Every structure is written in C-alpha cells, then in structure tokens.
Amino acid sequence: MSKPKVLYVPTDGHTKRVFRDETFARMCEQFEVTVNDTGAELDPDEVAAWVTGCDGLVTGWGSRALSEAVFTQAPDLKIIAHSAGSVKFLVTREMIDEYLLPRGIVLFSANVAIALNVAEAAVGMLIMASRRWVDHNAHYHQTGQWRSSDIPINGQYLRGCKLGLISASAVAREVIRLLQNWDIELLVYDPYLSEEAAAKLGVRKVGLNQLFEEADHVSVHAPKLPETDKLIGREQLRLLKDGAAFVNTARGSVIDEQALIEEAQTGRIFVALDVTEPEPPAPDHPFQHMPNVYISPHTAGAGYFGYFGIGETTVQALEDAFAGRPVEGAAPLERWEQLA
C-alpha cells in the first residue's frame, strides 16, 4: 500500500523551531514527504505546482496564502496542516465553501500547542503583577534597601481570588486547567460560551462589566476580530479594583489603548502587557514611563515545550486524517467568521 503524499512547505528555520528531529523523522517515515529545500518561502504558484498529486499539505510561519490552484492541482487533498497558529490568512471563505467543505478537507491549526506557552506566561504575569516582584526588585537595586514602605507586602494575590478571563479561548482554557486546584473563582466573559460549557469548565459565565466589577484580577484572551476591537474601554477599566493586576497576552486591539493609558496613569492598577497596538509601541510611548506597566515584547507564545508541541500535534493531525480519525485541532469551518 502506497504511503500518503505530503508537501512540506516551511523553511528549515521553521522546522528546527517546532520539530524535534525524531518527530520530523517520524513524519518522513510514515509519509512520502516532499520537503521545500529551496531555502526560501514558496510563492502561491510554486505551492500549487509542487502540491500536484498530494494528499496532505503542511504550512507554517512564513507560509503565504494559498491559491485556488492548490485545490484544482490536488483533487485528493485530505488535510492542510498548519504548523503554527492562525489559519485565517491561508484560505478564503469562497475556498472553504467550494473546496474544503464539499471535499471534507481538514484545516488543522497547532494553536492549542502555542496556547500552552501563552497560558504559562499569562499565569506568570498575573502572579508577578499582583505580587509586584518587579517593583521590589527595582527598589532593592536602586536603593540597596530591603523593603519599601510604598510597596505593600500583603494583598489579594491569585489564591483565593476572583479571576476574570476575557474569552474562553484555547489559551483561557489552558489557564483554567493550570489553576483548577488553586482555590480561585473563575469568571468568564464570552458571548459564544454556553451555560452548559461553562459548567463543564468549572467557571461562572458573566457579563463584561460584571466581570470587571467582581474580579480581583483580569486576564485578556479574546481574539482579534472586528467585534472585539476596543472591546475593553474606559467603562470597564474604571471598574477594576484598586491593586488589580490586568494582563493582556491576546491582542492589543482588544483594548482601547488611550483608556488604558489614562487608567494606568492613576497608579491604582498594575498592567502586564505582552501585546500592544501597534507593535512595537511608538518611541517614547507613555507606557515607557509608568512603573506600574510591565511590558514584554510579544514573547508569551515562545518556549520549547509549546513549540515542539506544534510539531507533535501537526504529525498527529496528519496521522489521524489519513487514518480517517477525527483530527484534534481541526478548525471549525462552520464558525469561520469567529476564528481569530
């Protein structure tokens, strides 16, 4: 029996980042893999030419949007496995309706693996901001003194708190899993989350303003969509409790930045941002001069564990698709408009 044919589009740099040697070897052993060995990203015409006769297509960071010719050249295509996050750029709604849905082509995203890293970062930022480790460290290094009377050494940290999560995304669900034994009451705002699903997650579904009113700390996990643009503004930020940690590892566009600047300038909340809008922030941005705003340069998704998980889940997706099994991580094409 012949092996399924797979076109592997990513460059060597991407491969080394997300595939352990043994994982990549496993893929090449199980399937007849054509690897992009040009040292450069393939353009859409090249992908269409190379994919002729293939059963699977693997894309990744740096890959370009697919052309319609991919589907006409590969009529037996069963899966497009994206060894990275968002798949929204790869295909159009028209391609989904004309090719993917009628043919049952799976469009896989490894975003769940990336979510492992982002969730770890979000939890770490919540702990860091609420406990103000950065401030204690700065005080010691700047003054040589052990403690500052201006920095409290007691407070409502994560254990025993009410934690508000904006969206029940893959990252938020991993945060929920990580904190499930922390004696935390989890509040979630997500208009697409049913009461039944919330109960299964062990969270309480609330309205947006209610979340900001009740939560001791808030972590943002909403995707970048037209309906989430500046979802969080002055009205919500002013409801945050004094001393609250406000963390964003999602997208900068979800927050009205000017409103966040104004609220942060009061000094009453502590803001940890892995993302801004735009990125990087403009030179001499107000955040630069606010000691209660902690910035990391969009690195929450990085980390060996999650990155190598991308390769593992990509190969597993190929194996499952060719075996006729359900593919975990398959994009819900019927909810395409709600995908990030």
C-alpha positions as CSV (number, residue, x, y, z in Angstrom):
1,M,0.0,0.0,0.0
2,S,1.5,3.4,-1.0
3,K,2.1,6.0,1.6
4,P,0.1,9.3,1.6
5,K,2.0,12.0,-0.2
6,V,2.6,15.2,1.7
7,L,4.1,18.5,0.6
8,Y,6.0,20.2,3.4
9,V,6.2,24.0,2.6
10,P,8.0,25.6,5.6
11,T,11.7,26.5,5.5
12,D,14.5,24.8,7.5
13,G,14.4,27.6,10.2
14,H,10.8,26.9,11.0
15,T,11.4,23.1,11.0
16,K,14.2,23.4,13.6
17,R,12.0,25.7,15.8
18,V,8.9,23.4,16.0
19,F,10.0,19.9,15.2
20,R,12.3,17.7,17.3
21,D,14.5,15.6,15.0
22,E,12.7,12.4,15.9
23,T,9.2,14.0,15.2
24,F,10.2,15.2,11.8
25,A,11.8,11.8,11.0
26,R,8.5,10.1,12.1
27,M,6.6,12.2,9.6
28,C,9.0,11.4,6.8
29,E,9.0,7.7,7.6
30,Q,5.2,7.4,7.6
31,F,4.5,9.5,4.6
32,E,6.1,10.3,1.2
33,V,7.2,13.8,2.1
34,T,8.4,16.4,-0.4
35,V,10.3,19.0,1.6
36,N,10.8,22.6,0.5
37,D,14.6,22.6,0.1
38,T,14.9,25.9,-1.7
39,G,15.9,27.8,1.4
40,A,13.1,30.4,0.7
41,E,9.4,30.7,1.2
42,L,7.4,29.2,-1.7
43,D,5.1,31.6,-3.5
44,P,1.5,30.6,-4.2
45,D,2.2,29.4,-7.7
46,E,5.1,27.3,-6.6
47,V,3.0,25.7,-3.8
48,A,0.3,24.9,-6.4
49,A,2.9,23.3,-8.7
50,W,4.5,21.2,-6.0
51,V,1.3,20.0,-4.4
52,T,0.1,18.2,-7.5
53,G,-1.0,14.7,-6.6
54,C,-0.5,15.2,-2.8
55,D,-2.8,14.0,-0.1
56,G,-1.6,16.5,2.6
57,L,0.0,19.9,2.8
58,V,2.0,21.3,5.7
59,T,2.3,25.0,6.1
60,G,3.9,27.1,8.9
61,W,5.1,30.5,10.0
62,G,6.1,32.5,6.9
63,S,3.8,30.5,4.6
64,R,1.7,32.5,2.2
65,A,-2.0,32.5,1.4
66,L,-3.0,29.5,-0.7
67,S,-4.3,30.0,-4.3
68,E,-7.3,28.2,-5.7
69,A,-4.9,26.3,-7.9
70,V,-3.8,24.2,-4.9
71,F,-7.3,22.6,-4.8
72,T,-7.5,22.0,-8.6
73,Q,-4.0,20.6,-8.7
74,A,-4.6,18.3,-5.7
75,P,-8.1,16.8,-6.0
76,D,-7.3,14.1,-3.4
77,L,-6.1,16.6,-0.7
78,K,-7.4,15.5,2.7
79,I,-5.7,17.9,5.1
80,I,-3.9,21.2,5.3
81,A,-1.9,21.0,8.5
82,H,-0.7,24.5,9.6
83,S,2.3,24.0,12.0
84,A,1.6,27.4,13.6
85,G,-1.3,29.4,14.9
86,S,-4.0,31.3,13.0
87,V,-5.2,29.7,9.7
88,K,-7.4,32.7,8.8
89,F,-5.0,34.0,6.2
90,L,-4.5,30.7,4.4
91,V,-7.8,30.3,2.6
92,T,-10.8,32.4,1.8
93,R,-14.4,31.9,2.7
94,E,-15.0,31.1,-1.0
95,M,-12.4,28.3,-0.9
96,I,-14.0,26.9,2.2
97,D,-17.4,26.7,0.5
98,E,-16.2,25.5,-2.8
99,Y,-13.5,23.0,-1.9
100,L,-12.9,22.3,1.8
101,L,-16.4,21.7,3.0
102,P,-17.6,19.8,-0.1
103,R,-14.5,17.6,-0.2
104,G,-14.2,17.2,3.6
105,I,-10.7,18.7,3.7
106,V,-9.4,19.2,7.2
107,L,-7.8,22.6,8.0
108,F,-5.7,22.0,11.1
109,S,-4.1,24.6,13.4
110,A,-1.5,23.9,16.1
111,N,-2.8,26.9,18.1
112,V,-3.5,24.6,21.1
113,A,0.2,23.8,21.4
114,I,1.0,27.5,21.3
115,A,-1.7,28.1,23.9
116,L,0.4,26.0,26.4
117,N,3.2,28.6,26.3
118,V,0.8,31.7,26.4
119,A,-1.1,30.3,29.3
120,E,2.0,29.8,31.3
121,A,3.1,33.4,30.6
122,A,-0.4,34.7,31.5
123,V,-0.3,33.0,34.9
124,G,3.2,34.1,35.5
125,M,2.3,37.7,34.6
126,L,-0.7,37.6,36.9
127,I,1.5,36.4,39.8
128,M,4.2,38.9,39.0
129,A,2.0,41.9,38.7
130,S,-0.2,41.2,41.7
131,R,2.8,40.5,43.9
132,R,4.8,43.4,42.4
133,W,8.0,41.5,42.2
134,V,9.4,43.9,39.6
135,D,8.9,46.8,42.0
136,H,10.5,45.0,44.9
137,N,13.5,44.1,42.7
138,A,13.8,47.7,41.3
139,H,13.6,49.2,44.8
140,Y,16.4,47.0,46.1
141,H,18.7,47.6,43.1
142,Q,18.1,51.3,43.0
143,T,18.3,52.0,46.8
144,G,20.0,49.0,48.3
145,Q,17.2,48.9,50.9
146,W,15.4,45.7,51.7
147,R,11.8,46.9,51.6
148,S,9.9,50.0,50.6
149,S,7.0,51.4,52.6
150,D,5.4,52.3,49.3
151,I,5.1,48.7,48.1
152,P,2.7,46.6,50.1
153,I,3.9,43.1,51.2
154,N,0.4,41.7,51.7
155,G,-2.6,41.6,49.5
156,Q,-5.1,39.6,47.4
157,Y,-2.9,37.6,45.1
158,L,-4.1,34.6,43.0
159,R,-5.0,32.1,45.6
160,G,-8.5,32.8,46.9
161,C,-9.2,35.5,44.3
162,K,-11.9,36.0,41.7
163,L,-10.1,35.9,38.4
164,G,-11.8,37.3,35.3
165,L,-11.0,35.8,31.9
166,I,-12.0,37.6,28.8
167,S,-12.9,34.8,26.3
168,A,-13.0,31.1,26.7
169,S,-10.3,30.7,24.0
170,A,-7.7,27.8,23.8
171,V,-5.4,29.9,26.0
172,A,-8.0,30.7,28.6
173,R,-9.0,27.0,28.8
174,E,-5.3,26.1,29.5
175,V,-5.2,28.9,32.1
176,I,-8.3,27.3,33.7
177,R,-6.7,23.9,33.7
178,L,-3.5,25.2,35.3
179,L,-5.4,27.0,38.0
180,Q,-8.0,24.3,38.7
181,N,-6.6,23.5,42.1
182,W,-5.8,27.0,43.2
183,D,-9.0,27.8,45.1
184,I,-9.8,30.5,42.6
185,E,-13.3,31.5,41.5
186,L,-13.1,31.9,37.7
187,L,-15.4,34.3,35.9
188,V,-15.5,34.2,32.1
189,Y,-16.9,36.7,29.6
190,D,-17.6,35.0,26.3
191,P,-20.8,35.5,24.3
192,Y,-20.2,32.3,22.5
193,L,-19.8,30.2,25.6
194,S,-23.0,28.3,26.6
195,E,-24.0,27.9,30.3
196,E,-23.6,24.1,29.8
197,A,-20.0,24.6,28.5
198,A,-19.2,27.0,31.3
199,A,-20.4,24.4,33.9
200,K,-18.1,21.8,32.3
201,L,-15.2,24.1,32.5
202,G,-16.0,24.9,36.2
203,V,-16.4,28.7,35.6
204,R,-19.1,31.2,36.0
205,K,-20.3,33.0,32.9
206,V,-20.8,36.7,33.5
207,G,-21.3,39.9,31.5
208,L,-18.4,42.1,30.6
209,N,-19.0,44.9,33.1
210,Q,-19.9,42.4,35.8
211,L,-16.6,40.6,35.3
212,F,-14.7,43.9,35.8
213,E,-16.8,44.8,38.9
214,E,-16.3,41.4,40.6
215,A,-12.8,40.3,39.6
216,D,-9.8,40.9,41.8
217,H,-7.6,40.4,38.7
218,V,-8.3,40.2,34.9
219,S,-6.6,38.3,32.1
220,V,-7.5,39.0,28.4
221,H,-7.6,36.1,25.9
222,A,-10.0,37.4,23.3
223,P,-9.1,37.0,19.6
224,K,-8.6,39.9,17.1
225,L,-11.9,40.2,15.4
226,P,-14.0,43.2,14.3
227,E,-16.4,42.7,17.2
228,T,-13.5,42.6,19.7
229,D,-11.9,45.9,18.5
230,K,-11.6,48.1,21.7
231,L,-13.9,45.7,23.5
232,I,-12.4,46.9,26.8
233,G,-12.5,50.6,27.3
234,R,-12.9,53.3,30.0
235,E,-16.2,52.0,31.3
236,Q,-14.6,48.6,32.1
237,L,-11.2,49.7,33.2
238,R,-12.6,52.1,35.7
239,L,-14.5,49.2,37.4
240,L,-11.2,47.4,38.2
241,K,-10.4,47.2,41.9
242,D,-7.5,49.1,43.3
243,G,-4.4,46.9,43.2
244,A,-5.8,44.7,40.4
245,A,-3.5,43.0,38.0
246,F,-4.6,43.5,34.4
247,V,-2.9,41.2,32.0
248,N,-3.1,41.0,28.2
249,T,-1.4,38.2,26.3
250,A,-4.0,38.2,23.4
251,R,-4.0,41.2,21.1
252,G,-3.5,44.9,21.7
253,S,-6.5,45.8,19.6
254,V,-8.9,44.3,22.1
255,I,-8.2,47.2,24.5
256,D,-8.8,50.9,24.0
257,E,-5.2,51.9,24.5
258,Q,-5.9,55.6,25.3
259,A,-8.3,54.5,28.0
260,L,-5.7,52.1,29.4
261,I,-3.1,54.8,29.4
262,E,-5.4,57.1,31.4
263,E,-6.3,54.4,33.9
264,A,-2.7,53.2,34.3
265,Q,-1.6,56.8,35.0
266,T,-3.7,56.8,38.2
267,G,-1.2,54.2,39.5
268,R,-4.1,52.2,41.1
269,I,-3.8,49.2,38.9
270,F,-0.9,47.1,37.7
271,V,-0.8,46.3,34.0
272,A,1.2,43.5,32.3
273,L,1.2,43.5,28.5
274,D,2.8,41.1,26.1
275,V,1.0,42.8,23.2
276,T,0.3,46.4,22.2
277,E,-1.4,48.2,19.2
278,P,0.7,48.8,17.3
279,E,3.8,46.7,17.9
280,P,6.2,47.8,19.0
281,P,4.8,50.9,20.8
282,A,5.7,54.2,19.4
283,P,9.0,55.7,20.6
284,D,8.7,57.5,24.0
285,H,5.2,55.9,24.5
286,P,3.6,56.8,27.8
287,F,3.9,53.2,29.0
288,Q,7.6,53.6,28.9
289,H,7.5,56.0,31.9
290,M,4.9,54.1,34.0
291,P,6.4,51.9,36.6
292,N,3.1,50.1,37.1
293,V,3.1,48.9,33.5
294,Y,5.2,45.9,32.7
295,I,5.9,45.1,29.1
296,S,7.3,42.0,27.4
297,P,7.9,42.1,23.6
298,H,5.2,39.6,22.4
299,T,7.1,36.6,23.7
300,A,4.3,34.8,25.6
301,G,3.9,32.2,22.9
302,A,7.6,31.3,22.9
303,G,9.0,28.3,24.7
304,Y,10.5,24.9,23.8
305,F,7.6,22.9,25.3
306,G,4.8,24.5,23.3
307,Y,6.9,25.0,20.1
308,F,7.8,21.3,20.0
309,G,4.2,20.5,20.8
310,I,3.4,22.2,17.4
311,G,5.4,19.6,15.6
312,E,4.0,16.8,17.6
313,T,0.4,17.8,17.1
314,T,1.0,18.5,13.4
315,V,2.2,15.0,12.8
316,Q,-0.6,13.6,14.9
317,A,-3.1,15.5,12.8
318,L,-1.7,14.0,9.6
319,E,-1.8,10.5,11.1
320,D,-5.4,10.9,12.2
321,A,-6.6,12.5,8.9
322,F,-5.1,9.7,6.8
323,A,-6.5,7.0,9.2
324,G,-10.0,8.5,9.0
325,R,-10.0,9.6,12.6
326,P,-11.2,12.9,14.0
327,V,-8.5,15.5,14.0
328,E,-8.0,17.4,17.2
329,G,-7.2,21.0,16.3
330,A,-9.3,21.0,13.1
331,A,-10.6,24.5,12.5
332,P,-14.4,24.7,12.9
333,L,-15.1,25.9,9.4
334,E,-18.8,26.4,10.2
335,R,-17.7,29.2,12.6
336,W,-15.1,30.7,10.3
337,E,-16.1,34.3,11.0
338,Q,-15.5,33.8,14.7
339,L,-12.0,32.5,14.3
340,A,-9.0,34.7,15.1
